[in-house]
Amino acid sequence: MSKLTVPPRKIDQTFMGFPLVEDLDTLKADIAIIGMPYGSPYSIDEMTNDQTNGPTAMRRASQSISLGLDSYDFEIGGTLFDGQDIKVVDVGDVPGDVADIGGHYRRSESAIRKILAAGAMPIILGGDHGIPIPVFRALDGEGPITVIQIDAHLDWRDERNGVKDGYSSNMRRASEMAHVDRIFQLGIRGQGSARIGEVEAARAYGVDIITPAQWEEEGTAAILKRIPDGGRYYLTLDADGLDPSVMPAVAAPSPGGISYRQTIDLIKGLIRKGRLVGMDIVEITPSRDLNDVSSITAGNIILNTIGAAVRAGYFKR
């Protein structure tokens, strides 16, 4: 990435072997994969927790998903690009700087703005769940945005240890942005991280909170009907929102989560009914993974997103 104050983190593999592009000022792509390893830590121990290794783990595991992008994918219904001239690149990771912890968010916002200015869809590899906050800020020219969150936790803390842009505050910060129109929070369950005041604040804002039990009872089609047609959507996917059977590598596993199938069907439905302007997958904790299943699941979700967007005509020239 160009014009950054510290050198970017070197990556030994790109996601799915897509070309590595390091200069965002001259970016020419339809989709840009970008890693954002660092959040806004609540304590010194969280400055470089294992979630900072998430982008690397997802890139490495992606090599186990497919023998080649020209292979037939039965979930997608053909080859990934469906014979179209689609350019997907990996632009590496936004660098951190121990002397300027907050600089990671500034550099992340700047990188997303450059990706959007190039006309590309950003797909972000996290990192903890604070990293959507600079992404939301960069989307101020793309509104009105409907934010779709898959998560076990509500994330409406106003602050923690004086930090207002950490992983427990992303939805509250989104609610304060004028270009964010609606928020849907799916998969919320258990005691989670929410206190009564935070639940009340979310409901007062008008958040649609959908538990896994509701989703299972109503079905994905009914959930999609709640989301406005023809919208511009941003999807933020916390790994612990999915059931631990398919996403075991999380810091706070919670049983009864969203299934892989529900997730894929939701994403395909969003892409059919409006415009997905970007997405992230966050909070994979690689040291807790089992046979890389969490990172492989994340990679398949990303491939399904790309395949669905291609077939919806997102990138037709």
Secondary structure, DSSP 8 states (H G I E B T S, - for coil): --S-SS-----SS-GGG--B---GGG---SEEEEEE-----SSGGGTT-GGGGHHHHHHHHHTTT-S-TTS-BTTTTB-TTTTS---EEEEEE----TT-TTHHHHHHHHHHHHHHHTT-EEEEEESSTTTHHHHHHHGGGS-SEEEEEE-SS----S-BTTBSSSTTSHHHHHHT-TTEEEEEEES--SSTT--HHHHHHHHHHT-EEE-HHHHHHH-HHHHHHHS-TT-EEEEEEEGGGB-TTT----SS--SS-B-HHHHHHHHHHHHHHSEEEEEEEE---GGG-STTHHHHHHHHHHHHHHHHHHHTTTT--
